[in-house]
Amino acid sequence: MVRKRVKREVRGCVSAHARANESVAEKVLEVARRRGFIWQSCEIYGGVSGFYDFGPLGTLLKRNVENAWRRFYIKEGFYEIETSCIAPRAVFEASRHLECFADELVRCERCGAFFKRENLERCPECNGTLRFEGTFNLMFQTHIGVMREADAARAAGTAEASRKSERGEAYLRPETAQGIFVDFVRLLKFNRDKLPFGIFQIGKAFRNEISPRQSLIRLREFTLAEAEVFVLPEEKNKHPRFHEVADRMLKLVPSSEEGASKASEVSEASEASAEEGEALSVSVGDAVRNGIISSEYLAYHIARVQEFLESVGILKHRLRFRQHHKEEMAHYAVDCWDAEFWSEKYGWMEIVGIADRGDFDLTAHSTASNVSMAVRNDRGEKVIPHVIEPSYGIDRIIYAILESAFHEEQVSAGKEEKRRVLRFKKEIAPVRAAVFPLLNREELKRKAEEVFNMLREEMQKQGAIVVYDDSGSIGRRYRRQDEIGTPFCITIDYETLENDTVTVRDRDTMQQKRVHIGELTAFLNVG
Amino acid sequence: MVRKRVKREVRGCVSAHARANESVAEKVLEVARRRGFIWQSCEIYGGVSGFYDFGPLGTLLKRNVENAWRRFYIKEGFYEIETSCIAPRAVFEASRHLECFADELVRCERCGAFFKRENLERCPECNGTLRFEGTFNLMFQTHIGVMREADAARAAGTAEASRKSERGEAYLRPETAQGIFVDFVRLLKFNRDKLPFGIFQIGKAFRNEISPRQSLIRLREFTLAEAEVFVLPEEKNKHPRFHEVADRMLKLVPSSEEGASKASEVSEASEASAEEGEALSVSVGDAVRNGIISSEYLAYHIARVQEFLESVGILKHRLRFRQHHKEEMAHYAVDCWDAEFWSEKYGWMEIVGIADRGDFDLTAHSTASNVSMAVRNDRGEKVIPHVIEPSYGIDRIIYAILESAFHEEQVSAGKEEKRRVLRFKKEIAPVRAAVFPLLNREELKRKAEEVFNMLREEMQKQGAIVVYDDSGSIGRRYRRQDEIGTPFCITIDYETLENDTVTVRDRDTMQQKRVHIGELTAFLNVG
């Protein structure tokens, strides 16, 4: 995932924006906390900034998103691998994370609190003067094996020195990508020495942020879903399936004036974005032909990112792709576009980074390890493959899905009561359907449980969850399910006992339909 | 997961056994490495002991096992949560891992290498004298936030002291369970204050083992799948679904003579285990009635563990349940049984621990955090719930599956060549089917690709992978798929072009059947 360190102006504007719109986002987060989607880790010990737990409903939602993501990239023909979270110093020395993956640190002279420099002038907590304290590496450090300080000293110059790397300094990975690069030779062999190929990984990454305060947006432990596509440099501009995406429209914010002027020439419509500059509507094909996006591979993956995000319920009109300015680009990137989501709380925020990492990583590890990672091209020359990387921040995507899905509306004219509903796509909703007996009577409950057990088993084959609820009025049970985004509520009434039909109530239209029990499974899939 | 620290004799005997049987296990591991199931992490940097990566096929296998496990416990009505891997010192102080989760450390006076004490007398590497060095805590330590030594000193006695816990000492979790206990109050509320309920988590855990040398068996970073069942103490002996498992037979090795003698009274058959003592065949119901297993809840979950392990292809005759001796029990356990797998390389090895943790953890966190975790029982008394925990070591289970599935056989009488085949259950095989054109001719390849694309899409809906292969002879392609455990190989020949039928070759029987293309999906599911 691409790290941005110089986006100060943008962040400043985000915080100003945040204050104005807190109420909507606070409602989303309040529902999410109360109903068991997410909460801060270790709450009973006062919580720890930058760490969140996913509760039962949040985990169901997250699994559904991760599985949709996995299926999406398996369909691209990519393979998943799983590499370790802890890696020795050598890996991050080679990747230059030890040197470059740092933020500028300031400290309040009055209260002693630390902050990320950004464009702060005074302490946000006590208004004291801030003092620059140097750079702070954002990786979590640990040690593998028995390593005590006395040992380290003794180790120098003895036979033990050779063991030092094994027992020594290690870091928690700040991105999952390095595990894939380090395994490149194995992976190339698995692919029988042929390029291009894609490898992905879904897993935890860790960044010791200086003072994170934004729930799911800036976490110290978070989930990345990263795909690394290895391609010969001379083939970057001819993706075999480019035609499938060439006509799709993207909203682009190029980084240079030149890029912006090229884009406006081919743009079908331009759209003023809420806070900064303009996003231009350009087709994927035009963007490559006019040099706005640097290669077919990069553009192809930008288009796929947009497709995936829409498929999990992120609203298209709240999405754009913004190119990194040279100064904000990570040390390994040649070109990079962020998929940004317009959050009512945070303004435009990165949820996916799509980077052309060039040959930076493979060259770095090849040099450091002395293991060749070159591949022969058609002309028989040895070249280091290039890497195109879509890197998804899953937690931020979950947040964007929650905000996209959240609606609050009058229940009926004149009434105070508001209906809160999460309009998740049915495929990713934590719960697919709820089963209710209309009344708390034995014969209805018995039948409802029977329907529930049948349905639960059927739906589970597809990984979908069904719940049972017989507590409170039907209206209250509907509200309860609306609030957690359950697309279908199934009620068993006296007609059910007569003819085996039930009412299915649709979350979004609130319409009810009578459906035969035998057709329920199909109905819940098509809706 | 239950940690064993006193099992010295057993381990000693395991190593003796290991030497004798290296060849079979080496073949399994050689196939696993070469074909992309697993390999040591960071090989290009010389590897790091105790860390393994899952390659493309290993990850497919692992996902299938994890998903089967998830479905199994969702069917029990349990919910999944996801808590953070890093937790502050307070958590492990309360759980007593800081105090108790340690091994005894020895060091060679000659070469300086560290070892776990176990029953070693001389250095295994240079035969030098070993010196006892005290205990070594097995948790990986790190720090959250900006924490420099000078700061820590300054922090004492200032307003900053209160921030210390946030910025301070933290550990990588040695088991996923603690995250569930810490969240108990939230989870109880999610369950509307009703007991019993079950919560599970699948995720990474980390243990800084002193000198791990056993591939997937003793890892420093590994995957646990843990379920925590919260139940009122007075209800531990009446599990509502006990009747479903009461008649199942278990092979038990009780820890006490008393337990063994009770077991032999009701045992239908006794079986001498390969290395130590006897395993007694007892029904689940008899085991509880006769006090061999201490409660219905514990026995119920032992039975479910056996059911799950068999369902993913672990051979029943290589499974037994061994009760922990008092001295080897983890500090939090009241009673504990290990599901052990008979490995040709490692002897009897723990793959699942099923523990009665009593009220240890909730009492500990309740006391430390001052947050009440008591629940009212039927009589209106406030009691701390008890915890029954099946804790699965997924990496060891993967190893057990590989060893269970591995077969080597003569291809035909008199021939030297051996056929290596992994007989995975078809539901968990990394690849469900491979599609081949019989010959390398355009018309066959075209048709084969068409069948492949259709099948790939259909099977992906169920999360199953299909591959295409047109390289080398058909015989060689069969061997390639046998070696990675693909249950079905589909060949497109000239008859396919005439009547849309293909041959499907079964991995285990090596029989071929002609199947119509339209019936392929169903055939691959039923087989």
Interface residues (C-beta under 8 A of the other chain):
Chain A: G36 W39 S41 C42 E43 I44 Y45 G46 V48 S49 G50 F51 Y52 D53 F54 G55 P56 G58 T59 L60 K62 R63 N67 R70 R71 I74 K75 Y79 E80 I81 E82 T83 S84 C85 I86 A87 P88 A90 V91 L105 C111 G112 A113 F114 F136 F140 Q141 T142 H143 I144 G145 V146 R154 A155 T158 A159 E160 R163 S165 E166 R167 A170 L172 G179 V182 D183 V185 R186 L187 K189 F190 R192 I199 K204 F206 N208 I210 S211 R220 E221 H365 A368 S369 V371 Q460 G463 I465 S471
Chain B: G36 W39 S41 C42 E43 I44 Y45 G46 V48 S49 G50 F51 Y52 D53 F54 G55 P56 G58 T59 L60 K62 R63 R70 R71 I74 K75 Y79 E80 I81 E82 T83 S84 C85 I86 A87 P88 A90 V91 L105 C111 G112 A113 F114 F136 F140 Q141 T142 H143 I144 G145 V146 R154 A155 T158 A159 E160 R163 S165 E166 R167 A170 L172 G179 V182 D183 V185 R186 L187 K189 F190 R192 I199 K204 F206 N208 I210 S211 R220 E221 H365 A368 S369 V371 E457 Q460 G463 I465 S471
